[in-house]
Amino acid sequence: MKRVFVNGYGSIGSRIAQFIKDDQDVEVIGIGKYSPDEKVSDAISRGFRVYVPKDKIDSFRNFEISGTIEDAILNCDLVIDASPGGVGYANKKTLYEPINARAIFQGGEKITGEKAVSQIIFNSRVNYDKVFDKQFVMQGSCNVTGMGRIIQPLKEKYSNKIKRFDATLLRRWADLEDSKTEVKDSIEWTSNPHHDEDVKNYMGAETPLFVRVFKIPTRQMHVHLMDIRFTSKAPTISEIIELYKNEYGVATLYGVKGTKDIRSYAESIKFSFKDTNMIHIHADLIEVQDDTMKITYSDDQTGIVVPENHLLMQAMLFKRNREEAFKHTEELFHMEEKKQILQAHFRK
Ligand SMILES: NC(=O)c1ccc[n+]([C@@H]2O[C@H](COP(=O)([O-])OP(=O)(O)OC[C@H]3O[C@@H](n4cnc5c(N)ncnc54)[C@H](OP(=O)(O)O)[C@@H]3O)[C@@H](O)[C@H]2O)c1
């Protein structure tokens, strides 16, 4: 059985650990904590062994700690790093590279320049089998993952009939559980966003994608407005809906008034962490005008990357055939079932 260590237990790490612990093919040997706070007890109560940095062990004396992060990394086959953006690079240098450990990094890291954690970004829809033998791989961020789910089916079906993709990303300000971040009454913009370069990393540098990014005062998901220009007449709305009908992790919903509607419904029917783990195309907002198709979808910021990490883990640890890996992920995440439930509730 392969041994996995989840280094970081925040919004993303806690979700990954919680889902992957039910995978019979791996043993989650534990999680890494850096602050001696209530989340240590939370992790222990959920059955996880907690490991802490060697030089901080004294500050955890009031908790039942299982050992040091340094030792946990020595004893596993794969680290899933879920540290704050940029910290993954420091971990790569100080913890993983010196002992030749293999690691998955999250989307807050870089793939170019001096602080690159990896050469490749993973997207299960596009490059599942390109990561089998890699030592380090970065899972795309939630926005980067969501854009792949929309763009790849379009590229496959319409390829050279597409002129460009123009996306405006409305990013949530903070996560649901993030009580430390104040949600300011402001709209901020991001100069030089990383999102288009990240998508091009796994989809090809020639992808004509142009992205603008705004941060808006909400904790309830991201919304992407994407305009797709075709060389001649754009497809019809029903062709577009049909295109995404069988896409994994893509639900097509009607009558949603805002992202909180979806989150509240997910909570009411007890989806884990209130996550849907997918993107939601808002069908009544799709517009087609001559050569342009306009599509709007929301992207479950924390949930979407968690099954992706599970797929990436299977590719790196088992080189599992893609179809089997998706089947196995489905057994843990029930994404098809969730999609059907959401589509039945938010129907035409
Ligand atoms: N949140 C999202 O919606 C989202 C979506 C997709 C991708 N991501 C990416 O996922 C990564 C993690 O984000 P997050 O939202 O989960 O952050 P977060 O909630 O702030 O959690 C970060 C965690 O990292 C731990 N940590 C601190 N120093 C560390 C170190 N040196 N090594 C390992 N872990 C350390 C923290 O531990 P203590 O609490 O013990 O200090 C905390 O548990 C980032 O790259 C982010 O860009 C986030």
The ligand as a Tripos MOL2 file, in Angstrom:
@<TRIPOS>MOLECULE
LIG
   48    52     1     0     0
SMALL
NO_CHARGES

@<TRIPOS>ATOM
      1 N1         -8.6620   27.9920   -0.9380 N.am      1 LIG1
      2 C1         -8.9430   27.7590   -2.1950 C.2       1 LIG1
      3 O1        -10.0650   27.9810   -2.6490 O.2       1 LIG1
      4 C2         -7.9110   27.1950   -3.1100 C.ar      1 LIG1
      5 C3         -8.3380   26.6260   -4.3080 C.ar      1 LIG1
      6 C4         -7.3890   26.0460   -5.1490 C.ar      1 LIG1
      7 C5         -6.0600   26.0860   -4.8180 C.ar      1 LIG1
      8 N2         -5.6620   26.6760   -3.6390 N.ar      1 LIG1
      9 C6         -4.2490   26.6600   -3.3210 C.3       1 LIG1
     10 O2         -4.0390   25.6720   -2.2980 O.3       1 LIG1
     11 C7         -2.9450   26.0740   -1.4610 C.3       1 LIG1
     12 C8         -3.4250   26.0950   -0.0170 C.3       1 LIG1
     13 O3         -4.4580   27.0400    0.0910 O.3       1 LIG1
     14 P1         -5.4740   27.0310    1.3270 P.3       1 LIG1
     15 O4         -6.5940   27.9130    0.9040 O.co2     1 LIG1
     16 O5         -5.7440   25.6610    1.7780 O.co2     1 LIG1
     17 O6         -4.6260   27.8040    2.4310 O.3       1 LIG1
     18 P2         -4.9350   27.9170    3.9920 P.3       1 LIG1
     19 O7         -6.3530   27.6120    4.2580 O.co2     1 LIG1
     20 O8         -4.3680   29.2040    4.4230 O.co2     1 LIG1
     21 O9         -4.0750   26.7310    4.6280 O.3       1 LIG1
     22 C9         -2.7070   26.6800    4.5070 C.3       1 LIG1
     23 C10        -2.1930   25.5960    5.4340 C.3       1 LIG1
     24 O10        -0.7870   25.4780    5.2630 O.3       1 LIG1
     25 C11        -0.2030   25.2910    6.5210 C.3       1 LIG1
     26 N3          1.2010   25.7240    6.4960 N.ar      1 LIG1
     27 C12         1.7980   26.8130    7.0380 C.ar      1 LIG1
     28 N4          3.1330   26.7850    6.7910 N.ar      1 LIG1
     29 C13         3.3500   25.6490    6.0800 C.ar      1 LIG1
     30 C14         4.5100   25.0530    5.5500 C.ar      1 LIG1
     31 N5          5.7240   25.5990    5.6820 N.pl3     1 LIG1
     32 N6          4.3720   23.8800    4.8790 N.ar      1 LIG1
     33 C15         3.1740   23.2720    4.7430 C.ar      1 LIG1
     34 N7          2.0380   23.7980    5.2300 N.ar      1 LIG1
     35 C16         2.1350   24.9750    5.9050 C.ar      1 LIG1
     36 C17        -1.0460   26.0840    7.4860 C.3       1 LIG1
     37 O11        -0.8460   25.4650    8.7170 O.3       1 LIG1
     38 P3         -1.2430   26.1280   10.1280 P.3       1 LIG1
     39 O12        -2.6990   26.4500   10.0250 O.co2     1 LIG1
     40 O13        -0.9770   25.0250   11.0670 O.co2     1 LIG1
     41 O14        -0.3710   27.3240   10.2940 O.co2     1 LIG1
     42 C18        -2.4460   25.8370    6.9150 C.3       1 LIG1
     43 O15        -2.9960   24.6620    7.4430 O.3       1 LIG1
     44 C19        -2.4640   27.4200   -2.0260 C.3       1 LIG1
     45 O16        -1.4560   27.1700   -2.9720 O.3       1 LIG1
     46 C20        -3.7050   27.9430   -2.7350 C.3       1 LIG1
     47 O17        -3.4110   28.8750   -3.7450 O.3       1 LIG1
     48 C21        -6.5750   27.2160   -2.7760 C.ar      1 LIG1
@<TRIPOS>BOND
     1     1     2 1
     2     2     3 2
     3     2     4 1
     4     4     5 ar
     5     4    48 ar
     6     5     6 ar
     7     6     7 ar
     8     7     8 ar
     9     8     9 1
    10     8    48 ar
    11     9    10 1
    12     9    46 1
    13    10    11 1
    14    11    12 1
    15    11    44 1
    16    12    13 1
    17    13    14 1
    18    14    15 2
    19    14    16 1
    20    14    17 1
    21    17    18 1
    22    18    19 2
    23    18    20 1
    24    18    21 1
    25    21    22 1
    26    22    23 1
    27    23    24 1
    28    23    42 1
    29    24    25 1
    30    25    26 1
    31    25    36 1
    32    26    27 ar
    33    26    35 ar
    34    27    28 ar
    35    28    29 ar
    36    29    30 ar
    37    29    35 ar
    38    30    31 1
    39    30    32 ar
    40    32    33 ar
    41    33    34 ar
    42    34    35 ar
    43    36    37 1
    44    36    42 1
    45    37    38 1
    46    38    39 2
    47    38    40 1
    48    38    41 1
    49    42    43 1
    50    44    45 1
    51    44    46 1
    52    46    47 1
@<TRIPOS>SUBSTRUCTURE
     1 LIG1         1 GROUP 0 **** ****
